[in-house]
Amino acid sequence: MDHKQESNKTAGNSIRCRAAVARKAGEPLVIEEVIVAPPRAHEVRIKIICTSLCYSDITLWKRNDPGFFPIILGHEAVGVVESVGTSVDEVTEGDIVIPQYLAECKKCSVCTSNKSNLCMKFPFEISTWTHRDKTSRFTDLEGKTLHHFLYILAFSEYTVVDITHLTKLDVSIPPNRACLLSCGVSTGVGAAWRAANVEASSTVAIFGLGVIGLAVAEGARLRGAKKIIGVDVNPEKFEIGKTFGITDFVDSRNCQDKSISEVINEMTDGGADYCFECVGLTNLMHEAFSCCRKGWGKTIVLGVEKSDQELSLNSLVILHTGKTLMGSLFGGLKPKTDIPILAESYIQKMQELQLDEFVTHEMKLEDVNKAFDLLLEGKACCCHWSCRICGKLSSVVRLEMQALKQKITGMKGGLGQFAATTEDGDGLSGAMVLHKVDTYESAELKQEYGDNGGQWYINKKLKKY
């Protein structure tokens, strides 16, 4: 079924779909049916294909802030445009898009410069509403308002996002890899690339080896750093980190009578050129700043601390050491400009940017609470993690089973793209990603892609040719 045919039936109307709703802080999410209003001016309604679980979802899920609940969490995702509101010309029905919490209006003095990614017209804040009119597009079946999360709200089969928070994507990247670029991986890689501008043959120290920390290592590896030191409480992270270029490891709980910074200063003969704090603890920010090299060392803070925590530094230390301390949202990346570059690095350059290695679990929407537990317990490959939460995909993004049951010939293309001719002569083309189930519906697909079981879904409209 053509996306536009499908969207024409729903465009301008409310949609009833499933979502994982957080009713109270720290309590299990509940799978409910919700009502999604049509997009208003400058907004886009998208059908979510995949979403990844980020620790920021858990951090804010635990917070009992007034007016925060009930809320639909989730901010790392990829989806297909179902309909657009007025004044939207960047995307159209059927386009594949990545939402991101950081806006890029492409018009203000910041967005048109290369000095910062912090849009002045749509500044970031921890918001539970849409960005322009501070209202919600979601209600439960009783008509009560459900809050957005970081302008996105991705633990739902559909969502509504402002166009300033959407990036159009090449369809050839698989959705369960593309969603990783929506926050965590982009933040870490971007921090090494844009925020720090890590130089070849430099030394890097990374505090915290969750997804963002590992992504910093990946970015530093791509930039040519010669020594990448990982710091974590879990020694198993070292083996995981080696995949992303980590060369040395410091167990922060086993430094004997020395501080972490003292250990790193000794390892680097005076300090690392670049230090990244990826946990969100003020004591680690101090340690990171203490072990970045005098004269030119940079410390980049990426971790999210409680809003009431203050960081104190001795003014003479700042004056005498010539070090730099800076924060970085989204790793300094401009979403609409830089996300496509990262996607291209994964697709075209023989997977120069590693994404597959970040994925440890693929789960269904119904298992969202299990996903939370895995991340909290460190069992998701020691938090080296992306949880693919997929609902039952409708015909908007699914290659219909009756088409799969036909004999498919003329198969060509790789995992990302395909073109085929069905038995009745209809030509089909699009982009697809494998989601494992028990059986194949096509012997030809099995022969082409190996005997590991699976059913093909598409993330772009079917086209006759």
C-alpha positions in Angstrom: 0.0 0.0 0.0 1.3 3.5 -0.9 2.1 5.7 2.1 0.2 8.6 0.5 -2.9 6.5 0.0 -2.7 5.4 3.7 -2.0 8.9 5.0 -4.8 10.4 2.9 -7.2 8.4 5.0 -5.8 9.7 8.3 -4.5 13.1 7.4 -6.4 15.8 9.3 -8.0 13.3 11.6 -7.0 12.0 15.1 -5.4 8.6 15.2 -5.9 6.0 17.9 -2.8 3.9 18.6 -0.8 2.3 21.4 1.7 3.9 23.6 3.7 3.2 26.8 2.5 5.7 29.3 4.3 6.6 32.6 1.6 7.5 35.0 3.8 8.1 38.1 7.5 8.5 38.8 9.4 5.3 38.9 6.4 3.1 38.4 6.1 0.6 35.5 4.9 2.0 32.2 1.5 1.0 31.0 0.6 0.0 27.4 -2.5 2.0 26.6 -4.5 3.2 23.6 -4.1 6.9 23.2 -5.4 9.6 20.8 -3.0 11.5 18.7 -4.3 14.8 17.2 -3.3 15.9 13.7 -0.3 18.2 13.3 -0.8 21.9 13.5 1.2 24.5 11.6 5.0 23.7 11.4 4.3 20.2 12.8 4.7 16.7 11.4 2.9 13.5 12.5 5.1 10.5 12.1 4.7 6.8 12.5 7.4 5.4 14.7 9.4 2.5 13.2 12.0 2.0 15.9 13.0 3.7 19.1 16.0 3.3 21.3 16.0 3.6 25.1 18.4 6.3 26.4 19.4 6.6 30.1 17.9 10.1 30.0 14.5 8.5 29.7 15.2 6.6 33.0 16.7 9.7 34.7 13.6 11.8 34.1 11.2 8.9 34.7 12.5 8.7 38.3 12.0 12.5 38.9 8.8 13.4 40.6 8.6 16.9 39.2 5.2 18.7 39.5 3.2 18.5 36.3 5.5 16.0 34.7 3.1 13.0 34.7 1.3 11.3 33.0 3.9 11.3 30.2 4.9 9.3 27.2 8.7 9.0 27.3 11.2 8.3 24.5 13.3 10.6 22.4 15.5 8.4 20.2 13.6 7.2 17.2 13.1 7.0 13.5 9.8 7.1 11.7 7.9 7.7 8.5 6.0 10.9 7.8 2.2 10.2 7.9 1.0 13.8 7.5 2.2 17.4 7.7 0.7 20.6 9.0 0.7 23.9 7.2 4.0 25.8 6.6 6.0 22.5 6.3 8.0 22.2 3.2 11.1 20.2 4.3 9.4 16.8 4.3 6.4 15.2 2.8 4.3 12.0 3.3 6.4 8.9 3.1 9.7 10.5 4.0 11.9 8.8 6.6 12.8 11.2 9.4 14.8 11.2 12.7 13.5 13.4 15.5 16.0 15.0 17.9 15.5 17.0 21.1 17.7 19.9 19.9 16.1 22.3 17.4 17.6 23.7 14.3 15.6 26.5 12.7 18.2 27.2 10.1 17.4 30.9 10.2 18.6 32.5 13.5 22.0 33.9 14.0 23.2 30.7 15.8 21.8 28.2 13.3 23.4 30.2 10.4 26.8 30.3 12.1 29.3 27.5 12.7 30.0 28.5 16.3 27.2 26.8 18.1 24.3 24.4 17.8 22.1 26.1 20.4 19.2 27.5 18.4 18.2 30.9 19.7 14.7 30.9 18.3 13.8 27.5 19.8 16.1 27.1 22.9 16.3 23.7 24.6 14.6 23.1 27.9 13.3 20.0 29.6 9.8 20.4 28.3 6.6 18.3 28.4 4.9 20.2 25.6 5.3 20.9 21.9 7.8 23.7 21.3 5.8 26.5 19.8 2.5 26.7 21.6 3.3 24.7 24.8 0.4 22.3 24.4 0.0 18.5 23.9 -1.2 16.5 20.9 -2.0 13.5 23.1 -4.9 12.4 25.3 -5.9 9.2 26.8 -9.3 7.5 26.1 -10.8 9.5 28.9 -9.8 12.8 27.2 -7.1 13.6 29.8 -3.9 15.3 28.6 -0.7 13.2 28.2 2.6 15.1 28.3 5.3 15.1 25.6 9.0 14.3 26.4 11.8 16.5 25.2 9.6 17.7 22.3 9.5 14.2 20.8 7.6 11.5 22.8 8.7 8.3 21.0 7.3 5.4 23.1 4.2 5.5 20.9 3.2 4.1 17.5 2.6 7.7 16.3 3.9 11.1 17.5 3.7 14.8 16.5 7.0 16.7 16.2 7.8 20.3 15.2 9.7 20.5 11.9 12.6 22.2 13.7 13.2 18.9 15.5 13.1 16.6 12.5 15.9 15.6 10.1 15.1 13.9 6.8 17.1 10.7 6.3 18.4 8.6 3.4 16.2 5.5 3.3 19.0 3.1 2.8 20.1 3.0 6.5 18.2 0.4 8.5 15.7 1.9 11.0 17.1 -0.1 13.9 20.5 1.6 13.3 19.1 5.0 12.2 17.4 5.5 15.6 20.7 5.4 17.3 21.6 8.7 15.6 18.7 10.5 17.3 20.6 11.1 20.6 23.2 9.0 22.3 25.6 7.9 19.5 25.4 11.3 17.8 26.1 13.1 21.1 29.2 11.0 21.8 30.6 10.9 18.3 29.8 14.6 17.9 31.5 15.6 21.2 34.8 14.1 19.9 34.3 15.5 16.4 32.6 18.9 16.8 32.8 20.0 20.5 36.3 18.9 21.3 37.8 18.6 17.7 40.0 15.7 18.8 43.2 15.8 16.9 45.1 12.8 15.5 47.7 11.2 17.9 46.1 12.8 20.9 45.2 11.3 24.3 41.6 11.0 25.5 40.0 10.1 28.8 36.4 9.1 29.0 34.5 9.0 32.4 31.6 6.6 32.1 31.3 3.9 29.4 27.6 3.9 28.7 26.3 4.5 25.2 27.5 8.1 25.2 30.9 7.3 26.6 31.4 4.5 24.1 30.3 6.8 21.3 32.9 9.3 22.4 35.5 6.6 22.1 34.2 5.8 18.6 34.4 9.4 17.6 37.9 9.7 19.1 38.9 6.5 17.2 37.7 8.0 13.9 39.6 11.2 14.7 42.8 9.3 15.1 43.4 9.5 18.8 46.4 7.3 19.8 45.4 6.6 23.5 41.8 6.4 24.6 41.4 5.7 28.3 38.0 4.5 29.6 37.0 5.0 33.2 34.2 3.0 34.8 33.1 1.0 37.8 32.6 -2.1 35.8 35.8 -3.8 34.4 33.8 -5.7 31.8 33.3 -2.4 30.0 36.9 -2.6 28.9 36.3 -5.6 26.6 33.3 -3.8 25.2 35.2 -0.6 24.8 38.0 -2.2 22.8 35.5 -2.5 19.9 35.3 1.3 19.9 39.0 2.0 20.2 39.5 2.1 24.0 43.2 1.3 24.6 43.4 1.5 28.4 41.0 1.1 31.3 40.8 2.6 34.8 38.6 0.8 37.4 37.4 3.8 39.4 36.8 1.6 42.4 40.3 0.1 42.4 42.7 3.1 42.3 44.3 2.1 45.6 45.2 5.3 47.5 45.2 7.5 44.4 42.5 9.6 42.9 41.3 8.8 39.3 42.9 12.0 38.1 46.2 11.1 39.6 46.2 7.7 37.9 45.4 9.3 34.5 48.0 12.0 35.0 50.6 9.3 35.5 49.3 7.2 32.5 49.5 10.2 30.2 52.7 11.9 31.6 50.9 15.0 32.7 47.2 14.7 31.6 45.0 13.8 28.7 44.5 16.3 25.9 40.7 15.8 26.0 38.6 14.6 28.9 34.9 13.7 28.6 32.5 13.4 31.6 29.6 11.2 30.5 27.9 10.3 33.8 26.6 13.5 35.2 28.4 13.6 38.6 30.1 16.8 39.9 32.9 14.8 41.5 33.7 13.2 38.1 33.6 16.6 36.5 36.3 17.7 39.0 38.3 14.6 38.3 38.1 15.1 34.6 39.2 18.7 34.8 42.0 17.7 37.1 43.5 15.3 34.6 43.3 17.3 31.4 46.6 18.6 30.3 47.8 22.0 31.4 48.1 24.6 28.7 45.6 23.2 26.2 43.6 20.5 27.9 39.8 20.4 27.3 37.1 18.9 29.5 33.7 18.4 27.9 30.7 17.7 30.2 28.1 15.5 28.5 26.5 13.9 31.6 23.2 15.1 33.0 23.4 16.1 36.7 20.6 17.1 39.1 19.6 20.6 38.4 20.4 21.8 41.9 24.0 20.6 41.9 26.8 23.2 41.7 30.3 22.8 40.3 33.0 24.7 42.2 36.5 25.3 40.8 39.5 27.2 42.3 39.9 30.5 40.4 43.7 30.3 40.6 43.7 26.8 39.1 41.6 28.1 36.2 44.0 31.1 35.8 47.2 29.2 36.1 46.5 26.0 34.2 45.0 27.4 30.9 42.5 24.6 30.8 39.1 24.7 29.1 35.9 23.4 30.7 32.8 23.3 28.6 29.4 21.7 28.3 27.9 20.3 25.2 24.4 19.4 24.2 24.1 16.9 21.4 27.9 16.8 21.1 27.9 20.2 19.4 26.2 18.7 16.3 23.8 20.7 14.2 21.1 18.0 13.7 19.9 18.7 10.2 23.4 19.2 8.9 25.4 16.6 10.8 23.1 13.6 11.3 23.0 12.9 7.5 26.9 13.0 7.5 27.0 10.4 10.3 24.4 8.3 8.4 26.5 8.5 5.2 29.6 7.5 7.1 27.8 4.3 8.2 26.2 3.5 4.8 28.7 4.5 2.1 32.2 4.2 3.7 32.1 0.5 4.5 30.5 1.2 7.9 33.3 3.5 8.9 31.0 4.7 11.7 30.1 1.6 13.8 26.5 1.4 14.7 25.8 -2.4 14.8 28.0 -2.8 17.8 25.8 -0.5 19.9 22.8 -2.8 19.6 22.4 -5.5 22.2 18.7 -6.1 22.5 15.7 -5.9 20.2 12.4 -5.9 21.9 8.7 -5.2 21.4 6.7 -2.3 22.8 5.1 -4.6 25.3 8.5 -5.3 26.8 9.4 -1.7 27.5 9.5 -2.3 31.3 11.9 -5.2 30.7 14.0 -2.9 28.7 14.1 -0.4 31.6 15.1 -3.2 34.0 17.9 -4.4 31.7 19.4 -1.0 31.5 19.1 -0.3 35.2 20.6 -3.7 36.1 23.5 -3.3 33.7 22.5 -6.5 32.0 22.1 -5.0 28.6 25.6 -6.0 27.6 26.8 -3.8 30.5 24.6 -0.9 29.3 26.1 -1.1 25.9 22.7 -0.9 24.7 19.9 0.0 22.2 16.5 -1.4 22.8 14.5 -1.6 19.6 10.8 -1.1 20.7 8.6 -1.9 17.7 4.8 -2.1 17.8 2.9 -4.2 15.3 3.7 -2.4 12.1 0.8 -1.4 10.0 0.7 -1.4 6.2 2.2 2.1 6.2 5.6 0.6 6.9 5.0 -3.1 6.3 5.4 -5.1 3.1 2.0 -6.8 3.0 2.1 -10.6 3.6 0.1 -11.3 0.5 3.0 -9.7 -1.5 5.6 -11.8 0.3 3.6 -15.0 -0.4 4.0 -14.4 -4.1 7.1 -15.6 -5.9 9.6 -12.9 -6.0 12.1 -12.8 -8.8 14.8 -10.3 -10.0 16.0 -9.8 -6.5 18.8 -7.3 -6.3 20.3 -4.8 -3.8 21.7 -5.2 -0.3 20.2 -5.2 3.2 19.3 -1.5 2.9 17.7 -1.5 -0.5 15.8 -3.9 -2.7 14.0 -4.0 -6.0 12.0 -7.0 -7.1 9.3 -8.2 -9.4 6.4 -10.2 -8.1 4.7 -13.1 -9.9 1.9 -10.9 -11.2 4.4 -8.5 -12.7 4.1 -5.6 -10.3 7.4 -4.0 -9.6 8.2 -3.2 -6.0 11.1 -1.1 -4.6 11.9 0.4 -1.3 14.1 0.2 1.8 13.9 -2.6 4.3 15.2 -4.0 7.5 15.2 -7.5 8.9 13.1 -8.2 12.0 13.5 -11.8 13.1 10.5 -14.1 13.2 10.2 -17.8 12.9 9.8 -18.3 9.1 10.4 -16.8 5.8 7.7 -16.3 3.3 9.9 -16.3 0.3 12.5 -18.9 -0.7 14.2 -16.4 -2.9 14.7 -14.0 0.0 16.1 -16.9 2.1 18.5 -17.8 -0.6 19.7 -14.2 -1.1 20.2 -13.3 2.5 21.0 -16.6 4.3 19.3 -19.1 6.4 18.8 -17.2 9.6 15.1 -16.7 9.6 13.2 -13.4 9.2 10.4 -11.4 7.8 11.1 -8.2 5.8 9.6 -4.9 6.7 10.0 -1.7 4.7 10.6 1.8 5.9 9.7 3.6 2.7 6.6 3.5 0.5 6.3 0.7 -2.1 6.6 2.1 -5.6 5.5 0.5 -8.8 8.0 0.9 -11.7 
